Amino acid sequence: MIVLVALMFAAVALVSFIEKASNDLLMETREADAARLRQEAQSAMETVLAVLEDFRIVNNGLRSPAEGWSDPLKFADYEPAEGSVVEVSFEDESGKLSLPTLDGPTLIALFKGWEIRDSDAERLADALLGWMRPDHVPATAGAPTADDYDRGETPYKPPARSLRSFSELAAIKVADEIFYDERGRPNALWQRFRNAVSLYQYTTPNLNAAPADALAALSQFDSGQQQRFDEFLRGKGPHARKGPGFFKSPEDAAAIAGGQVALTGFGVEIRALRIKVAVKKGASRYELAVVVAPPGGAQIVRSGPTKSPGAKPEPGAPPAPSKTPSAGAGPPAAEGDGGAKKLNYSFTLLEITENVVLSSQHTPEPAL
């Protein structure tokens, strides 16, 4: 009997040890997989940026993947590690309307295009501008003021700067009613707003990637003009044989659109580009996404108050920085470091996100 009890305790101890060892091995394996995939993604991203820089120099700017850089890894003869598959995709963030630079009429035109009632569109534009700009004076009845926020159940003040996250819309009066449902969840208009505007600051949206809402708000495009635009950019309809195209100037775009259309608020160059690199190996997947700006491109919203377009700086205010830190740029050289040089890219890094989806192939079998 004593022998049987001893064997039972030994078996329990052995099972516990196997489970712990399996879990430890699983964690180490996953960490190793993540490190390998991450290194592969970073190498691919560096290659993509190098290819983009070549095209930027040759073409005096970046306008659209239709210029020839839609598959940069193939262009550079990049070979991933054995067993890995690397995918690259682009999203032109600067095709959207730049929220920090929008004025009241443009916001109202944007919201009216969504069939929001005129009065609600005007109140919503007033609410957003009042949240972002300290010098904004509400023009509509019922638009929230700083006192309205201060008298709430939880008092707070508008930050007097442009949004840094779309989740801020939940804190803006009027916007919290239009962009959220009765349960406080973002609705279809919230998603449409996110697809139409960018939180980065730049002057001219890129016509080569402008969504329909942006074209309608700034240039009053009708459905026929929008269709001609899409057919040209996607290489469909009468442009099917030529393939995807891109505009070299706003005048080229106006000729394609036809009719009386003003494109003075648009440009044709990329100001902020979102690059996504996905590395797959087996059932594991690693995703790296960055938003970069070429020289003279988009900037991150500054911490100070956002002035209305064309407003003059306050007397005694410090001058604005010429640009945000470049991707890969290190800190300023310290005294006595021998004049060490910083690594500067031609692109400015505005945002970086990572996501790891590890495989389940290493999950240990349940102990018997």
SEDOPA-951189 format. One line per field, with one value per residue (C-alpha): z negated, x negated, y. Coordinates in steps of 0.02 Angstrom, whole numbers, plus 50000, padded with zeros to 5 digits. Each point is the difference from the previous one (the first is absolute). Example, Ala and Ser with C-alpha at 12.3 -4.5 7.8 and 13.67 -1.06 7.14 Angstrom:
REM residues 2
up	[49610, 50033]
east	[49385, 49931]
north	[49775, 50172]
//
This chain:
REM residues 368
up	[50000, 49955, 50166, 50097, 49909, 50036, 50183, 50007, 49928, 50118, 50149, 49946, 49978, 50169, 50089, 49917, 50053, 50180, 50007, 49932, 50116, 50149, 49958, 49977, 50166, 50085, 49938, 50055, 50171, 50024, 49949, 50123, 50139, 49965, 50001, 50168, 50082, 49930, 50070, 50170, 49999, 49953, 50138, 50127, 49938, 50022, 50178, 50036, 49936, 50106, 50156, 49961, 49979, 50171, 50082, 49902, 50061, 50181, 50013, 49888, 49877, 49968, 50073, 50016, 50005, 50183, 50027, 49989, 49815, 49962, 49972, 49925, 49940, 50175, 50068, 49878, 50027, 49814, 49943, 49831, 49886, 50050, 49959, 49976, 50107, 49995, 50060, 50019, 50019, 50004, 49945, 50043, 49838, 50083, 50122, 49857, 49938, 49869, 49846, 49920, 50154, 50037, 49986, 49957, 50178, 50052, 49846, 50028, 50184, 49946, 49875, 50117, 50129, 49874, 49999, 49824, 49971, 50037, 49821, 49929, 50127, 49947, 49814, 50023, 50096, 49864, 49864, 50083, 50032, 49823, 49933, 50107, 50007, 49857, 50115, 50073, 49973, 50020, 50143, 49966, 49859, 49889, 50039, 49843, 49915, 49871, 49863, 50056, 49970, 49832, 49938, 50040, 49875, 50022, 50043, 50128, 50125, 50189, 50038, 50131, 50121, 50137, 49963, 49963, 50004, 50073, 49829, 49946, 50095, 49854, 49889, 50121, 49976, 50154, 50074, 49863, 50060, 50187, 50007, 49867, 49976, 49845, 49921, 50023, 50141, 50159, 50140, 50191, 50002, 49880, 50120, 50148, 49911, 49964, 50184, 50061, 49887, 49936, 49831, 50076, 50055, 50183, 50122, 50157, 50008, 50139, 50146, 50046, 49843, 49950, 49942, 50069, 49842, 50010, 50183, 49966, 49850, 50082, 50183, 50005, 50111, 50066, 50026, 50184, 49965, 49859, 50116, 50132, 49864, 49938, 50174, 50039, 49835, 49999, 50186, 50036, 50128, 50145, 49912, 49980, 50131, 49923, 49824, 49839, 50026, 49893, 50013, 50020, 49970, 49943, 50179, 50061, 49871, 50050, 50181, 49951, 49888, 50130, 49968, 49891, 49855, 49887, 49931, 49919, 49829, 50064, 50049, 50088, 49883, 49852, 49833, 49884, 50054, 49897, 50038, 49939, 50000, 49955, 49975, 49998, 49956, 49975, 49892, 49922, 50062, 49955, 50059, 50000, 50052, 50009, 50060, 50080, 50073, 50138, 49981, 49984, 49966, 49857, 49819, 49835, 49911, 49886, 49815, 50007, 50047, 50179, 50082, 50138, 50177, 50037, 49818, 49946, 49855, 49832, 49955, 49908, 50053, 50037, 50183, 50060, 50035, 50182, 49995, 49886, 49959, 50145, 49992, 49929, 49939, 49835, 49861, 50021, 49980, 49821, 49953, 50008, 50111, 50137, 50115, 50032, 50150, 49996, 50119, 50100, 50125, 50139, 49927, 49835, 49894, 49940, 49930, 49974, 49946, 49980, 49987, 49975, 50037, 49944, 50058, 49894, 50073, 49846, 49875, 49890, 49998, 49841, 49871, 49972]
east	[50000, 49860, 49917, 50161, 50020, 49819, 50024, 50157, 49910, 49854, 50119, 50085, 49831, 49942, 50158, 49982, 49819, 50044, 50136, 49885, 49858, 50118, 50065, 49824, 49948, 50154, 49962, 49819, 50050, 50128, 49876, 49873, 50131, 50053, 49819, 49964, 50159, 49970, 49824, 50063, 50136, 49877, 49881, 50141, 50056, 49825, 49998, 50170, 49941, 49843, 50102, 50120, 49853, 49932, 50167, 50019, 49833, 50026, 50180, 49976, 50130, 50118, 50175, 50071, 49946, 50049, 49832, 49920, 49969, 50155, 49890, 49840, 49929, 50008, 49922, 49855, 49984, 50030, 49993, 50079, 49933, 50039, 50179, 50055, 50122, 49996, 50145, 49997, 50149, 50021, 50132, 49982, 50050, 49981, 50141, 50117, 50045, 49878, 50107, 49880, 50015, 50187, 50113, 50184, 50073, 49901, 50055, 50181, 49990, 49927, 50139, 50139, 49936, 50044, 50180, 49983, 50127, 49932, 50023, 49914, 49857, 49970, 50008, 49881, 49874, 50012, 49975, 49843, 49923, 50041, 49911, 49845, 49977, 49998, 50043, 50157, 50164, 50156, 50112, 50150, 50125, 49975, 49815, 49903, 49886, 49862, 50127, 50108, 49856, 49961, 50179, 50007, 50009, 49812, 49932, 49861, 49935, 49979, 49814, 49992, 49903, 50048, 50049, 49862, 50118, 50172, 50053, 50000, 50163, 50089, 49951, 50060, 50179, 50112, 49869, 50039, 50181, 49969, 49850, 50056, 50154, 50109, 49879, 49853, 49921, 49930, 50128, 49988, 49977, 49852, 49918, 50040, 49921, 49844, 49988, 50021, 49882, 49823, 49934, 49834, 49965, 49964, 50059, 50062, 50083, 49936, 50122, 49927, 50075, 50141, 50157, 50170, 50047, 49844, 50030, 50181, 49958, 49861, 50049, 50185, 49971, 50157, 50021, 49950, 49839, 49960, 50025, 49883, 49871, 50011, 49991, 49841, 49912, 50048, 49975, 50179, 50131, 49924, 49829, 49996, 49864, 49886, 50013, 50002, 49956, 49950, 50011, 49845, 50091, 50172, 50029, 49984, 50129, 50119, 49990, 50047, 50143, 50072, 50127, 49976, 49898, 49876, 49855, 49905, 50001, 49916, 49825, 49933, 49858, 50001, 49980, 50026, 49987, 50052, 49893, 50052, 49881, 50066, 49884, 50073, 49911, 50106, 50147, 49906, 50024, 49917, 50064, 49903, 50084, 49920, 50057, 49861, 49992, 49880, 49905, 50125, 50140, 50122, 49966, 50067, 50122, 49901, 50035, 50042, 50168, 50061, 50032, 50125, 49928, 49906, 49996, 49844, 49894, 50022, 49870, 49854, 50046, 49850, 49972, 50072, 49876, 49958, 50036, 50026, 49856, 49951, 50021, 49845, 49932, 49913, 49991, 49892, 49816, 49945, 49848, 49842, 50072, 49874, 50131, 50092, 50115, 50186, 50083, 50127, 50123, 50074, 50171, 50073, 50077, 50172, 50070, 49951, 50106, 49961, 50108, 49945, 50114, 49904, 50041, 50083, 49892, 49887, 50142, 49957, 50112, 50101, 49915, 50081]
north	[50000, 50120, 49961, 50041, 50166, 50045, 49957, 50108, 50152, 49971, 49993, 50164, 50084, 49938, 50064, 50171, 50009, 49954, 50133, 50135, 49949, 50000, 50174, 50067, 49923, 50072, 50176, 49991, 49933, 50138, 50134, 49930, 49995, 50179, 50060, 49916, 50065, 50174, 50005, 49944, 50134, 50136, 49947, 50002, 50172, 50070, 49933, 50079, 50169, 49989, 49965, 50143, 50118, 49950, 50038, 50161, 50065, 49949, 50062, 50151, 49936, 49854, 50003, 49825, 49817, 50008, 50087, 49828, 49967, 49897, 49845, 50072, 49834, 49928, 50159, 49980, 49811, 49975, 49819, 49958, 49865, 49822, 49953, 50182, 50097, 50190, 50109, 50190, 50116, 50189, 50123, 50183, 50086, 50170, 49965, 50045, 50172, 50064, 50034, 50127, 50112, 49986, 50151, 50011, 50004, 49846, 49902, 50052, 49948, 49832, 49966, 50058, 49876, 49864, 50060, 50069, 50139, 50173, 50058, 49846, 50015, 50180, 49958, 49854, 50107, 50133, 49869, 49929, 50170, 50056, 49846, 50028, 50189, 50125, 50144, 49921, 50092, 49888, 50057, 49889, 49991, 49849, 49979, 49953, 50124, 49978, 50037, 49854, 49880, 50080, 49978, 49814, 49858, 49979, 50174, 50013, 50126, 49987, 49974, 50139, 49889, 49881, 49821, 49876, 49852, 49969, 49938, 50183, 50020, 49917, 50148, 50134, 50058, 49981, 49881, 49875, 49998, 49991, 49883, 49875, 49890, 49990, 49876, 50116, 49900, 50081, 49994, 50006, 50189, 49983, 49879, 50112, 50148, 49897, 49949, 50179, 50098, 49979, 50055, 50051, 50177, 50040, 50132, 49912, 49828, 49887, 49988, 49830, 49923, 50119, 49908, 50050, 50095, 50107, 50041, 50044, 50111, 50101, 49999, 49956, 49848, 49918, 49812, 50008, 50091, 49881, 49851, 50073, 50030, 49821, 49926, 50097, 49962, 49815, 49971, 49950, 50045, 50100, 49993, 49810, 49974, 50131, 49931, 50103, 50182, 50148, 50188, 50106, 50164, 50062, 50057, 49820, 49948, 50139, 49944, 49822, 50056, 50119, 50136, 50152, 49934, 50090, 49900, 50142, 49915, 49842, 49946, 49846, 49945, 49882, 50090, 49850, 49819, 49849, 49848, 49828, 49853, 49827, 49851, 49826, 49840, 49847, 50049, 50147, 50177, 50165, 50169, 50162, 50163, 50172, 50170, 50101, 50174, 50056, 50164, 50141, 49877, 49973, 50039, 49935, 50115, 50114, 50010, 50186, 50074, 49981, 50168, 50030, 49990, 50160, 50058, 50092, 49935, 50084, 50133, 49923, 49822, 49888, 49958, 49835, 49861, 49975, 49814, 49853, 49882, 49890, 49812, 49923, 50165, 49984, 50129, 50155, 49967, 50024, 50100, 49899, 49862, 50039, 50077, 49837, 50011, 49961, 49878, 50101, 49928, 50103, 49958, 50057, 49863, 50054, 49838, 49819, 49851, 49816, 49846, 49820, 49852, 49847, 49826, 49868, 49863, 50002, 49982, 49850, 49848, 49982, 49892, 49833]
//
